[in-house]
Structures are given as structure tokens and as C-alpha cells.
Amino acid sequence: QFMALLAYRLKQELNLEPLVVFANDGPPPNVPTLSEEGYRMLCEDVLGFYRLFQPDTVSQYEKMGGAGNRAAEALIQKWSRGLRLFEEHARRAAVRAPYHKFDCDLHV
């Protein structure tokens, strides 16, 4: 709802219309999602991590054939890689924000 209202305001006030919007359903970019233990587990024991964090993904992995099944391995890799990249970015951003704040009401 917020994005729709923002798009409406941009159209009304600045005659700007977004071509595409990417929504990030997570914490602010400088706030890690995982604890130190969760991050360690994600890096060292992906299946153990997902058994606790997202059990449905592990169930799907196992229904697809589990270890050794190419599609099942791709599923776990997709989820773990995305979360790990997101987490590592947040940890870097917490130390040094990689953003530029423009002197206006719109932040990019």
C-alpha cells in the first residue's frame, strides 16, 4: 500500500512514474536478519539451518529426492545463497552505510 501511495504522489507532484519496483520484505539494509549463531549455521550447515529456519523448504527438498538430486540441491542453494548475500550485505552496511542520501524527500 505504501508503494502505491508513493507512486501516486510522485505522479501527482513530479509527473514521475516508476517503470519497475523491487520490494524487499525484510529489515532495513543495515540490520542483520540472523544472530551470529544463525549466520554461522547458514554458512556451515545449510540443511540444519533450514530445518530450523524454514522447515517447509527442507520438506520440499526431501520430497524432490534430497542429497544428490540436482533439482533439490538447486532449491537449497537458491534459498541459502540469497539469504547469505542479503545477510552479508547487512553486516557490511552496519559497519559502513553504502548509501547516498540525496537532499530531497526521495531517497535512493
N, C-alpha and C positions, 0 to 999 in steps of 0.2 A: 504494500500500500504506500509506503514512504517513497519508493522509487517512482511510482505512478504520479504521486503528488509533485515530486521534484521535476519530473519530465513536463508536467503540465505548467508548472511555474516557469521553467526555462523557456517553454514555448510562448507563454504569455508575455514575459518580461524581456526576453532577449531574442525571441524568434529563433531559438535553437531547438533542434530535435535530435535525440540520440539515435544512432543507427543500430547500435547493439548495446546490451547491458549485461555485465557479468556479475552475478550476485555471489557473495562469499558468505556462506552460512557458517560463521564461526566467530571466535573472539576477535577483538581488534588485532591488527597485524603485528603489534609489538608485545602481545600477551601469549605466552606458550599455552598450548592446549593440554599438554601432558606433564605429569610430575617427572622428576629425574628418574624415578624407578620405571615409570611407564615408557619414557623415551629409551632408556637402556633396554627394556624388554622388546620394544619395537625393533631396535637395531639388532639384538642378539637372538631373539626367539619370536619370530613373527607369528607363527601359529599359536603359541602360548599367549601372546599379547592379544590376538584377535579372539581367542576363546573367552577372554575376559571382557574385552572392549566391544566386540561386535560378534557375538556368538552365531547370529544368523549367517554371517559371511562364512564362518567355518563350516556350518551345516551345509551350505551351498557348495563349498569346496569339496567336502566329503561326498556329497551326492554326485558330484561330477567325476569322482574317481580318486580324489586326494593326491597324495605324493606320486609323482611320476606321470600324472595325467597333464598333458600340455595345457589344456583349457583351464583346469583347476589351478595350476601353478600361475598362469597368466592372471587369473582373477585375484589371487592373493598378492601377486606382485603389483598389480594396478592399485589396489587399495593401500598397500603398505608404502609404496613409492610416493603416492600422492600425499599421504599423511606425513611421511618423513620429510618431504620437501617443504610442506606447509610449516611443520614444526621447526625445522632448521632455519627457515626464513624468520619466523617469530623470535627465535632465540638470538639471531643476529640483530634484528630490529630492536630488541630490548636493550642491546648494548649501544647501538648507534642507529638512529632512525634514518632509513634510506629514502626519505620523502622530502619533497619540496613543498612548502606551504605558500601558495600564491596570496597576494594581498587583496583578496576579494572574498565574496561569500561562497564561492565554489572551490573546493579543494580537490586536487588530482593526485 
